[in-house]
Amino acid sequence: MSAPVLSIIILAVMFLLATVLPLNMGALAFVGAFLLGSVVLGMSTNEILANFPGGLFLTIVGVTYLFAIAQNNGTIDLLVRGAVRLVGNKVALIPWVMFGITAVITAVGALSPAAVAIIAPIALSFAAKHKINPLMMGMMVIHGAQAGGFSPIAVYGVTVNSIIAKTELDANPMAIFLASFLFNLAIALVLFVVLGGGKLLSTPGGRLVEQAAEKRMSVSVGARAAGVTLQGSGSDISAAGVSAKGTSGSGASPAAGPAGSGAPPASGARASVPQLITILGLIALAVISLGFKVDVGFVSITIAIVLALVSPAAQKGAVNKISWSTVLLICGMLTFVGVLEEAGTIAFVSGGVADLGMPLLAALLICYIGAIVSAFASSTAILAALIPLAVPFLATGEVGAVGVIAALAVASTIVDVSPFSTNGALVLANAPEDVDKDRFYKQILAYSGIVVAVGPAIAWLVMVVPGWM
């Protein structure tokens, strides 16, 4: 058996084990890299580790450490509370506030499952109080998280752009970010219209909305996100450090409140000095890393240390909230992908795709592979595996590389609405108490089926076929 074929079998077994068993695929990838590299290819340990993505490691650690401090000092609570106050008596705007705030949280570096874990309980609580369709509210949160997920300083965005930077392909981080943002925004608009958003336009809300926000914020959402546990499949659950065991939309226990998180009481509180500095730090992260092209990892960890010095109590436990499982996942996968390249697997697969003789059909096939597998496994792992495999095919120039990568990015992440993935499972776990859980599960399952069936084709049709990207 040739090395490329054997490596593909190893990759398939890794995905199968990570989906069926509670195993981190990154750990499996390191084992696969070691066995394939040393046993089959005769590579030395140093040659295998030369593929370890040190820069990406620092970026993920830095941005998640910074975001953990922002949770601990109550800055995220403050932003959510302020956003809800802005809607006044317009109940119809609440779903859009949840979409927007989740997009902002992921755009500045939070992992998608962590952002959903923070916002979903709040959003679904509002849905119950104001008779908003819970499916619409839950999916608005997930699509908001995915809308911001490919910003140049977000984990998804950094992962994809880091892979592309190592190739000769044209890189356009902003195009990929905007493609994901606009695609998820369009889905949110359709959901809003189809699931009763029009009726909300005439629904009064007034002070009830703000009171609900204050009551919800009296329990630290940062602590909820850190302590949510979830029984279910999908390797992104452990990757986010999020579990949902025993979670419900009815609220957290007092033990998980501000005292436990280090955040100040939310009700009626003004922004504290550490919170203002945190907001300035997040703005500085975007300006310095994007405007001046300074490494995101070094900038984010520098700002995190500044915040830790300003408020030592707020950084207590923040290191433990760094998404070490995600670090293991991404670094393991990219190390394994480097060994795949040595084995000739990437050239082998790309050659097979090119032999189809139909570049557009090949691009569509790649999008559907990403979507179907990602609905049950880790979106991050799929991106880390499929993009390198597609690079030689894209280098031929027969289809637009940026368009295919953008379509693959969208197709592999919009399916996180699946109840078998972390985000969909978190929404299901936080369903309002008066909602029939079995019916809600079937609704999410049906919706995710539509997304998997139609989403990749639409992304391909919009981003690849016209050839404008």
N, C-alpha and C positions, 0 to 999 in steps of 0.2 A: 504494500500500500504506500502511495506517495505521501510525502510530508504535507502538501497542501490538503489532500483529502483527509488525512489523519487529523490535521489541525481543525478542520471544519467539524469533524465528528466531536472533537474535544470541546469546541465552542458550543455546539448544540447540547451536549451533555451538561455543560456548565449552566446554560439557560434553563434546562429542564430541572436540574437539582435546585437551583435558586428559586424556581417558581413553586416546586412541590414541597421543598423542605425549607425551614427557617435558616437558610445559610446565606451569608453575604457573598454576593457574586464576585466582589473584589478579592476576597480571600481565595475563592476558587480559581480566580484568574491568575493570582500569584503562583498557585500550585501548578496550574496549567502551563504557565510560562516557564516554570522551573523544569517540569517534566518534558515538555516539548523542546525547550531550548537545550537542556543538558543531555537528556537521554537520546532524543531523536536527532537533533541538529549538532550536538557536540559543542555547544556554546559554553563559554566560561561564565561564572557567576557575574564577573564584572561586565561582560558583554550583555548579559540579560538585564542587569540593573542600569545599564546606560540608557535604557528606554524609560526609566522611571521619570515621570513629569514633575520635576522639582518646583518649577515655577507655578504650575497649577496647584500643587500641594499648598504652597504658601498663600495663594489667592483664596482658596476655599477656607483655609484655617483663618486667614485674616478677616474676610467678610463675615463669616459666621460668628467669630469671636466678637466683632464689632456689633453685630445684630443682637447677640445674646446680652451684651451690656445695655443696649437700647431697650430690650425687653425688661431687664431687671430694674432700670431706673424709671420705668413708667412712661418713657417717651412714646412707645407704640400705643399705649392706652390713651395718651394725650391726643395723638393724631386721630385715632378713631373717634374719640369723644368730640373733638373739634369738627370733624367732618360731618358727624350726625347732627350737630347743632346747626350747621349751615343749611340743612334742608328745611328747617322751620316746620311748617304744617303741610309740606308736600310729601305725603307718604310714597307717592310714585317714584320719588328720587332715592328712596332708601336702597333699593336693589343696585342702583348705579353708584351710590356711595360705597357699598360693599365691593362692587367690581373695581372701582377706582382705588380704594385704599389697599386692597389686596394686590393690585397691579403695582402700586408704589412700593409696597413692602418687598415684593420679589425683585423689582427693578433695582433696588438699592443693595441687594445681595442676599436676601433671605431665601432659603430653599422653599420651593413650591409647597410641599407638604406641611412645613412649619407655618407658612402664611395661612394656609387653609385651616390648620388646627387652631390658629388664633382667631380668625374671623368667622369661621363657619358657626360656632356656637352662638355668637352674637347675632349673626344674620338670621339664623333659623329661629332664634328667640323673637326677633322682630317679626318674622313671617307669621309666627303663631299669634302674636298680639294684634297684628293689623290685617289678618286674613289674607296674607300674600301667599301665593302658591309656593309651597316649600321646595318643589322641584326647580322652579325658576330661581328662587333665592340661592339654593345650594349650587346650582350650575353657574350662576353669575359669579359666585365666589371662586369657583374652580377656574372658569375662563378668565377671570381677572388675574388670578395667579399666573396663568400661562401667558397672558398678554404682556406682563412685565418680565417674564422669565428669560427672554433673550436679549435684554439690555447688555451693552458691552461690559458692565460690571457685575452682572448676575451670574450665578453658577452655570446655568445652561449656556448663556452667551459666551462666557469665558471658555467653557469646555469646547464648544464648536469652533470658536475663533482661534483657539490655541492649536487645534488639529489642522485647520486650514493654513495657519501661519507657517507650518512645517512643510507645506507643499508649494508648488509653483502656481497654484490656482489664484485667481484674483480674489482678494478678500474685501468684503463689504459688510462689516458688522452692523452698521445702521440699517442697511436694507433688510437683513435677516430679522433684526429687532422689529422694524416697522411692519414687515410681512406678518410676523406672529401677532403683533399688537392689533393690527387692522383686521386680521382674520378672526381673532377671538372677539373683537368688538362687534364684528358683523354677526357672529353667532349669538352674542348677547342681545343684539337688537332683535333678531328673529325670536329668540326665547321670550323676550319681554312682550312682543306683540302676540305671539301664539298662546302664551300661558297667562294671559289676563292683565297685562300691564296697562292696557287702555282703561280698564275699570278703575285702576288705582288713581288715575289722574283727577278723578272727582271725589276721592276719599279724603275726609278731613283727618288731620293728625295732631297738629298743634303741639302743645307742651307734652302730650303723652309720649311722643317720639323721644324728646330730650330726657324725660323722666326714665324711660326704659333704658336709654343709653347710660344714664348715671347709675341706675341700679345694677346694670350689667357690668359696668366698669368698676363697681365697688369690690368686685372680686378680680384679682389681677389676671388679665388674659395671658400675660407672659407666663405665669405659673401654670395656667391651664395648658398652654402649648408645650411646656416642658414635661408635664406629667400625664398627658393624654396617652392611653395605651389602646391598642387595637388588635383584636384577634382577626386575622385574615391573611390573605396572601399578598404578594407583591413586595419585592425586595426594597422598595423605596420607603416602606414603613420603618424598618430598622435604620435605613439610611438617614432619615430625618431625625431620628431619636424620638419619634413620636409613637405613642401607643394609645389605643382607644378603649382599652378594657374598662368597662363600666362607665363610659362617657355617655352623657345625654345632653340634650339641649336645655335641660331645666336648670343648669347652673352647677358650679363647683362648690365643694365644701368650704367652710370658712378657713380650714387649714391651708387651703391653696390660695388664700387671699393675699393682700398686700404685705402682710407681715412675713409670709413665707417667701415672697419674691423679692423683697427689698424695695418694692415700688411704693410710692406714697399713695395715700387714699385718693381715689379718683374723684369722688363726688365733690363738685364745687371747687376743686383745687386748681390753682393757677400753675403755669409752668415754672418749675424750679430752675435754678442756675444750671445744674447738671443736665436737665432736659433741654434747655436752650442751647447749651454747648453741644449736646448730642445732635440736635437738628442742624446746627452749623457744621458739625463734623460730617454728617451725611451729605450736605451740600458741597463741602470741601472735597469729599471723596469723588463726587461726580466731576467737579470742575478740574481738579488736579489730574485725575487719571484720564479723563476724556479730553479736556482742553489742552493739557500739557504733555499728554502721552507718557505719564509716569506709571510704573508698574502698579497695578491694582493691589496686589498682595502686600507690597511694602507700605503703600499709602494707607490701606485699611487697618493693618496691624499697628501702624504708628498712631493713627487716630484713636484706635481702641486703647492703647496704652495711655494716651493723654486723658481719655475719659476715665480710665481706671485711677489715674493720679488725682483727678478732680474729685471723684467720688469713689473711694476705695470700697465702701460697703456695697455699691451697685455692681461691682465686678466680681463679688463673691459667688462662686459657682459658675461663672461665665465660661471658664475654660472647659468645664464638664459639659457645657451645652454646645461646644463646637461639634459640628457634625462629623465625628470621627468615622462613623460607618460610611458616610458619603465619601470622605477622604479615601478610605480603604477601597470603596467601590470604584471610584474614578481612577485612582492611581494604579490599582490592580489591573483594570481593564486596559488602560493605555500601555502599561508594561507588556501585557499579553499581546496587544495589537502590534507592538514593536517586534515581538518574536514572530508573529504571523508574517510580518513583512520579510523577515529573514528566511522564513520557510517558503516564501514565494506564494503564499496563499492569496495575498491581495492582488497580485498580478494574475493569478489563476482565476479568481472569481471575476475580476474585471474583464478578463479575456472572454469568459463565458458570457458575460452580459453583452460585450461588444459583438460577439458572434451571433447574437439574435438578429443583428442587422436592422433593428428598429429602435433607435435611441430613445424616442419618446415613450415607446412601450416599456423599455427597460427602466426608464425613470419612474413610470407609474408603478411597475412591479416593486421597485425599491421602496417607494412610499407605502405601499400596502404591507410589505414585510415589516417595516418599521411600526406601522399602526397596529397590526394584529399582535405582534409579539409584545409591544409596549403595553397593550391593554391588560396583560397579565404579568408583565415583568417590569423591570426598571427602565424608565425612559432615558435616564442618563446613560445606562449601560448600552442601550440600543444605539444611541447617538455615537457613543464612543466606539462602537463596533462597526456600524454600517458606513459612516462617513469615510473612514480610511479605506474600506473595501471599495467604495465608489470612486475614489480619487483618480486612479488610472483611467477609468472609463470617462470621467468628466474631463480629464486632461486632453482628450482627443478633440474637444471643442465642438462636437456634433450637437450638443445641447448646452444651454447656459448653465455654468457651474453654480453660480449664486442662486439661480432660480431653483435648481434641483435641491441644493442644500437647504434653502428656505422651505421648500415644500416638504422635504423629509423632516425638518425640524418641527414644522406645524403638525404633520401627520403623526409623528411619534409622541406628541405631547397633548394634543386635544383629546386623545383617547383616555387620558387620565380621569375622565368622568366615569369610567368603568367602576362598578362596585368591587371589582377584584384588584383595583389599584389603590394606592394610599389615599389619594384625594377623594375619590368616590366613596371609599369606605368611611372616611372621616365624616362626610356629609350624611351618610346613612346612619352612622352611630349617633349623630347629634340631631336626629329627626325630632320635631316637637312631640310632646307626650300625647297630644290628641290625634296624631297621625298614625294610620294603620301601617306598621312597619313592613309587613309583607307586601302590601300594595305599593308602598314607597320604594321598596327594593325592586319590584317589577318595573316601576316607572323609570328608575335610574338605569336598570338593565336594558330596557327597551330604547331609551334615549342613547345610551352608549353604543348599542347595536347600530342605530342609525348613523351615529358619528363615525364608527369604524367603517361602515359600508360606503358612506357618501363622502366623508371628510377628506380622505386622501385624494380621491378623484377630483374634488373641487380645488384643492390646493394645487394639484398637478395642472389642472386646466387653467388656473389663474396665473400661476407662477412659472410654469415650464413651457407650456405650449406656445404662448405668445412670443417667447424668446426675448422679452424685454429686461430680464434680470441676468 
